[in-house]
Amino acid sequence: MKYAELVGIYDKLEGTTKRLEKTHYLSGFLKTVDTAEMDKVLLLVQGRVFSPWDERKIGVAARLLLKAIQISTGIDAEQEWKTTGDLGRAAENLIGRKKQVTLFSQELTVDKVFDNLQKLASLEGTGTVDKKIKLIAELLTSASPLEARYIIRTVIEELRVGLGEGTIRDSIVWAYFGEQAKISYLIKENKFEVENREEYMKYVDAVQEAYDVVNDFSVVSKAAKQKGFEGLSEIKLESGTPIKVMLYPKAKNIEDAYSIVGKPAAFEYKYDGFRMQIHKNNQEIKIFTRRLDDVTEQFPDVLDFVEKHVEGDSFIIDCEAVGYDRFSKKYIAFQSISQRIRRKYDIEEIAKKFPVELNVFDVIFYNGENLIKKPFSERRKILVSMITDPEYLKIKPAEQFITSNISEAEEFYQKSLEAGNEGIMVKNLAGIYKPGARVGYGVKVKPTMETVDAVIVGAEWGEGKRSAWLASFIIAVRDAETGEFLEIGRVGTGIKEKAEEGVSFGQLTEMMKPLIIKEEGKIVYVKPEIVIEINYEEIQRSPTYKSGYALRFPRLVHLREERSPEEITTLEDIEIIYESQRGRG
């Protein structure tokens, strides 16, 4: 496929804010994609060249791209970048007026662009920077101005076409099941109609369920294109490929929790640790964080616990790793053990210094059987039977208590808090496991007002003694419908000047420098990748920020390296919290 065909779709998607129109454009395009190219096309449509769980990263900073643009155009790109504030637009403009004539340019294909960008992640050793610049410049030299825009945006993983997962899912439905469901869309009126709503939802649910078990739209799209509806049912959950974890919204109190999940309900400790999805396939065990990063090597102690205490030839278990003080044996806050996630050296030493206990609270797959649609009560029984000789401060099933009685539930809640936990989880005994969704199958109850998980999208350079650091951080929440990140305020408190005291200005500055995609005077904008937990006094309506809300007196609580930008607080969550504030007093 010519890259220009894909770019044509990018341009149409970017040119509209209407979700139905985006679905119309993408579904029409998917019909034209050959199954052999589906893997690459579906990744590129999402602005990726690697699957979400793939450890490889493109790893090219904006400054390198400026050099690649200059090499391919003969023009210094710095000023154009400052003028447009968009590196992709800068490349587009400069390619459009480049000085030299290109003798050896060739029409770009999807394969060529994809392969060149993937190679960027594998380069190592002497001359790596020059090799990366050369690979990018090679593409830009042959690119049209519009192609250049999207090549650069793909490299910095900032595609800006407004495609959420729901839109991609519906595009697959429209592309391959539109005729069966008798779908019609009038683009001028932006009007969507379906003759048989029940039939249509059958296809939507089937595509969603297939995606839930593979976490890869290319697999789903290929199956639908080649084998139709039956092909979707052939997609199976397999150990070794991580799926999105199930998320739990916050309930106001235990009474509210019961109203959501029903009675009786299972109450479990809400541990202050980090989520681990652990896979076993024959003898191989892998440990993934909730953002799908493979951290198997960083947790040899957890690997040992699972090998010795969890039975089964193959399984996927959902767990919380909780840190504890090796002297007092009491649970400690997440932040004390978070440094283990990114550690590459002295792993055995840090494992002894910051030990963890593994609390297993769900099983999704066991000995070849997909358990996602099994009731939680059945999954819990299987989970308990899998763990042999559960051991305190090593591995055990999550503490659980089943009751319909509010006073008994309150007593369990207090017991959890006294043990040093954040609160409790309340779960529907008949509930299925729903990857990535906040649904009525489980909620959390915490004594404090809900914190916000936000992603840093920009910052401003400090003044005086903080002039060497980024010091005022622009934060955003996510629109679940479009996937867009919407600003909700700035945070500068809760951040330390000295690294040994906690999350520091210096640490955040160094993390953000490679992510810079735009500069406006003292303000920089970055690729949304760094997730932080924010406390605040209240949420207010605000026309200042794109979300329509602002956090009053925000304060950084934790750096959440194990969480992905796709998992952060949504605009819907903010609206719920905002409305619930009215009941406080």
N, C-alpha and C positions, 0 to 999 in steps of 0.2 A: 504493500500500500504506500502511496505517496504521502509524505509527511504533510504536504499541503492540504490533503483531504481532512486529516485530523485537525489541523490548524483552522480550517474553515468552521469546524464544529466548535472549537474553543471560542472563536470570535462571535459566533451566534450565541453561545451560552453566556459569554461575558456581556453581550449586548442587551440582555433582558434580565429583569428581576423576578419575572413571573415563573413560578415553579412548574406550572403546567406546560408553559411554552418550552422551558428547558427540557422537560420530559419528552415533549414532541420532537424536538431537534435530536436529542440523544437516541431515542428509540428508532428514528428513521436511519440514523447513522449506523446503529448496531446491526441493522438488517444487511448492511453492505459489507460488514467485516467478515473476512474469511476465518474459519475456526482455527487455522494454523497461526494466525496473528492475534487471536483473541487475548492471550495472556499479556502481550506487550501493550496492545491498544487499551485494554481495561485498566492497566496500571497507569499508563500515560494520561488517560482521561481524568484520573484522580490526582495527577501531578506527581506520580511516583515512578520509580524504576525498580523498586524492591517491595516485596510484600511487607505488611506492617510488622511482622515478627522477625523479619530478616535482620541480622545483626549488622549487615553492611550499610554504610552511609556514604552519600556522594561526597560530603565533606569539602565543599568549596566555598570560601568566603567571598564577600562582595568585592574586595580589593583584587582578588585573582581574576574575577570576571571583568573588571575594568581593563586589566592588561590584555585579556583575550579579545575584548571588543576593539581595543586600540590596534592590536596586531592585525585583526581581520578588516579593519576599516581605514587604518592610517590616521585616525583622529583620536585625540585625547578625550576620553569619555567622562572625565571627572565633572566638568562643568555641566554637561548635558544631564548627568545624574542628579546634580543639585537643582537644576532647573525643573526637571520633570518630577523628581522625587520618586521615580519608579525605574529601577534598573532595566526592566524589560522594555519599557517605552524608550528609554535612552538608547538601548541597542537597536530598536526598531528605527528610530530617527536617524541614527548614525549610519546604519546599513543602507538607508535610503539615500544618503548623500556621500558615500565613501569615495575616497580620492582615487585609489588605484583600481585598475581593471583586473578582474580575476580571470586567469587563463585556464585554471584547472578545476573550476567549480563544476559540480554535478548535481542533478536534481536529488534532493534529499528524500530518503524513504524512512518509514517508521523504524525498520530494522536498524538502519544506520544511526539514527538519533538515539534509539534505545541502547544499542550496543556501545556507542561512544560514552554515553552517560554512565552506564554500568561500569565501564572500565575505570572511571574516575575513582571508584571505591577500592579497587584492587591495587592501585599503584603504591609502591613503597620504596624506601631507600633514597640514594643519591639522585638528584635531578627530578624528584617527584613533582615539585611545583611546576617546573617547566613542561613536564609531560602532560600535566593536567591542563595547563593553559593551551598547549598545542591541540589537545583533543577537542576542547571547546571552540578554539579558533577555527579548526578544520570545519566544524559544523557551520559556524557563523559566516565563513567565507562563501559557502554554497547556499546560504539561507536567503530567502526573500526578507524584506523588512518585517512582515508579520510573523514569519517563521522565527526570526531572531527574537521577537518579543517573548514567544512561548518557550523557546529553548532556554533562555536565561531564567525565566520564571520557574521552569521545571528544575533547573539546577539548584535554585535557592528554595525550592519546595514552597512556592507562593504563587500558585497558578491563577487565583482570583477569578474563577469562572462560576463560583457559587453552586457547586455540586455537593449536595448532602447524600448520605447513604440511602435515604428514602427515595430521592429522585432517581438514583441509579437503579434501585430495586424496581421502581415503577416503570422505568424505561425498558427494562428487560421484559416486564409483563406486557407492555404495549407492543414491543417489537415482535415477540414470539407468540403471544396469546391474544393479541388485539382482535383478530378476526373471530376467534372462538367466543370471546366475551362481548363481541359486537361493540367495540369502543369507537367513539367518534370525538374529534376535537376540532373546534372552530377557532382558528388562531386569531382572527380579527376580534372576535368577541371574548377570547380567552375562556371558552366554554367547553367543559368536558362532560360527555354523556356516556352512559353505559346502559345497554338494553337489559342485561341481566346482572344486577348488582351482586347477587349471591355467587354466580358463576365467576364474576370478576374477582371477588374477594378470595375465592378458592385459589386462584392463580397467584394473587398477591401473597397469601399466607404460605403457599408452597415455595415461592421464590425466597421469602423471608426465612422460612425454616431451613431451606437448603443453605442459605448464606450463614445462618447461625451456626451450622455444624462445620463449615469449612473456612469461614471468614475470608472468602476470596470470591469476588464477583466474576472473575474470568472463568472459574470452574462452573459456576452457576449458569453463566451466559452460554458457555459451550454446550452444557448438558441440555439446556432449553432449546438451543438452535438445532442440535443434532437429533435429539430424541424426544423433544416436546415435554409434555407434562410427566410422562413416565420417567424421563431422564432425571427429573428433579428428585424423584423418590429413590433413585439409585445412588444419590450422593449420601455417603455415610460418614458418621463421626469416627475419627481415627485418633488414636493416641500418638502424640509426637508433634501435632500441629495445634498451636494454642488457639483457643476461641475467646471471645470477649466474656468477661466475668459478668455475672448478674449483679445489678446495682439495686440498692435499697434506699427509698426516700425516707425522710424523717417524719415521724408522727409527733404530735404535740405532747402526748402523754399516753399512758397505758390504755385508758378508755378509748382514745382516738385510734390506737393501734388495733384494738379489738374490732372496732367498727370497720377497719380496712381489711384485716386478714380473717376475721371470724373467730368463733369459739368452738372448742378449745384451741389454744395456740401453743406453739413451741417457743419457749423463751431461752435465749442463749446469751452468754457473755459477749459484749462488744469489746473486743480486745484493741488496745492501742498499739498495733503493730503494722505490718504490711502484708498485703495479699500475696499469696503464692498459689499458682496453678501448677500442680505437679503431675507429670505424665510418665507412665511406664509402658514400654513396648518391648516385650520379652525381657532382655537383661538391661536395656538402656533406659535410664531415668533422666528426665529433663525438668528443670525448674524455671518457670516463667513468672515475671512480675505481672501486675494487672495491666501494664502498658505493653505486654507481650515481649519484653526483653528476656533473653536467655541468661539467667544468672546461676546456672548449675555450678560453674567453677568457683563462684564466690561463696557457696554455702556447702562445703564438704560435710559439715556436721548434720545438716538437714538431709543430705544425700544418704548419710550413714543411718539416720533415724528411719528413713523410708525403706531402705534396703533390709533392715533388720526387723522392722515392726509392722510393715504393711504387706499383706498377702495378696497375690494376684499376678497373673501373667501379663495383664495389660490393664491399665486404669488411668483415669483422670480424676484427681481429687482437688477440691477447693479448700484452701487453708489460710490461716493467719499466723505468721511468724512473730512471736512476741519476745521482746528483749527482757532480760532480768538481770539483776545485780548478782554477780557471782559470789558475793560475800553474804549479803542479807537474804538472797534468794527471792526477793520481791520483784514484781514486774516493774519495768521502767518505761518511760515515754518513748514513743517511736523515734524521735529525733536522735536519741542516744545510739541507736543501732543503724540509722539510715545510711551512715557512711559505708556500710558493708556492701551496699548494692553496686557501687561503682568501683570497688577496690579490685585492682588487678595484681597487686603484689602483697607479700606477707599475709596471705589469706589465712593460713593456719593460725598465725599469731593473733590476728584480729578476731578470729572466730572464738578463741579462748578468752580474749579481752571482753568481747561483747556477745555472749552466748544467747541463743534463742530457744524458745520452746515452740513446737509446732502444734497448733490447735486445728484439727481437721473438722470442718463443719458441713461439707457436702461432697458427694461423689456424682460425677456426670457420666462416667463410662467405666464399665467393669467387665473384664474378661470377654471382650468383643461385643458387649451389649450396650447400646445407647440408652442411658437412663434419663435423658432430658425430660421426657414426658411422664416419667414415673412420679407418683405423689411423693412429696418430701418425706412423709413418714416412712415410706418404703426405702427411699434412698438412705435415710438415717440408719435403718436396720442393717442395710448392706454395709454402710460405712463402719458401724460399730463392729460388725463381724470381721471386717478386713484388718482391723488394727489389733495385732497380737501383743499381749503384755504391755498395755499402755503405761507410760511412765511419766510421772510428774517431772517437769523441766526438760523433757525430751520430746515426746510425742503422745498425744491423746485426743480423743474426740472432744469437740467443744463442749463445755459445761452446758447441760440442757435441763429444762424443767417444763413440764406440760401442765397447763391449768386453764380453767375457765374463770377462776376466782381472782378478782382485782387485788384484794388484800394480799393473797399469796404471791401474785405477780409483783406487787410493790416490794414485798419482802425479798424476793429474788433480785429485784432491781438494786436494792440497797446493798445486798450481799456482793453484787458485781462491782459496785462503786467502791466499796470498802476494800476489795481485792486489788484496786488500782486500775480498774478498767474504765472505758469511756462511757459505758451505759449498757444497754441490752439490745439484742435483735429479737424481733417478734415475727414468727413465721407461720404461714398458712400450712397446716398439716397435709392438705390435699394439693398444695401448689406445685406446679412444674418448675423446671429450671429454665429461665428465659435470659439467654445471653444478652448483655448490654442494655436490657430494658429496665426501666423503673416502673414496675407493675404492682398489682395488689397481692403479690405472693409473699411479701415480707417487708418490714419496715424497721427503722432503728429509733430508739428512744434515748435521748441524751439530756442531762440536766441543764446544760448551757444552751444558749441560743446557737443555732446552726452556723458554723463557719462557712466561708465560701472558698472553694477551690477555683482559683483564677489563673489565667496564663498571662505572662508578661509579653506585651506587644510593642513596648517602647520604653524610653527612659530619657532623662535629661542629665547632662553632665553637671556635677556639683560645683560649688564655689568655695573659695578659701582653702582650708585644709582638705576639703573633699573634692578639689578640682580634678584630681587624677582618677576619680571614680564616677560611675553613673550613680546618681543619688536619689532621683525621684522616678519611680517606676510606674509606667502606665499599664494598667491591668484590664483584662477583659473576661467576660463570660461568653458562653457559646449559644448561638441560636440553633436549637436541635433540628429545626425544619430545614434550614439552608446550610448549616455547618459553619456559618460566618461567626467570627469573633467580634463581639461588641464591647466597646470600652465602657467601664463602669467606675473609673476613678484612678487615682494615683496613690501610691503608698511609699512612705519614706521612713516610717517608724517601725521598730521591732527588728531593725537591721543593725548589726554591730560594726564598729570601726576596727576591732581586733578579731582576727579569724578564730582565735582560741575561745572566744566568748559565744560563738554561734554563727549563724548565717551572716556573712559580712558584705559590705559594699564591694570590697575587692574581689571576693568570690563571685558575686553576681556579675560584676563587670567583666571578669575573665570568661565567664560562661556565655555572656551576651555578645562579646566582640565578634566571634565567628558567625553570629546569626544576623548581623546588621544587613538590612536590605535597603535602607533609605536614611538619608541624613538631611535635617533642616536646621541649620544653625547649631545650637547646642542640643537639639533633640534628635535622637536616633530612633528608628523603628526596626524591629527585629522579627525574624521568623518566629511564629508562636510555638514555642517548644518547652519553655521553662514554666513548670506549674508550681504555684505557691499556695499555701493555706492562709487565709486572711480572717482575722477577727475584726469586729467593728461594733460601733454603738447601735446603729440602726441603718436601715435602708430608706433612702429618700427618693422621691420623684425628682428627676433632673433633666432639663433640656440640653445641658452641657455635653452629656455623653450619649453616644449612639444607642446604648441599651435603653435609654430613657430613665435610668436609675443611677444613683450614686451611693457609695458606701460612706457613711459618716464616721470620721476618725478611724480609718482602716489601719490595721497593724499586722505585720507579717508574723505568723506563728511558726510555720514550718516550710521548708523546701521539700516538695513532694516529688522526688526524682523517680519514684516508682509509678507515677500516674501520667497518663498521656493527655494531650490537649483535648482529645475526643471525649475524655471522661470528666471534664471539669463541670462545675455548676452551670446549669442551663438558664436561659432567660425565663423559662417557665418556673424553674426552681425559685428564682429571684422574685417573681411575681407572687408565688405562694408564700414565701417568707414575708414579703412586704404586707400582704393581706393579713397574715397571722399576727403581725405586730400590733394590729388594732385591738387585739384581745389582751394585750399585756397591760399591766397597770398596777 
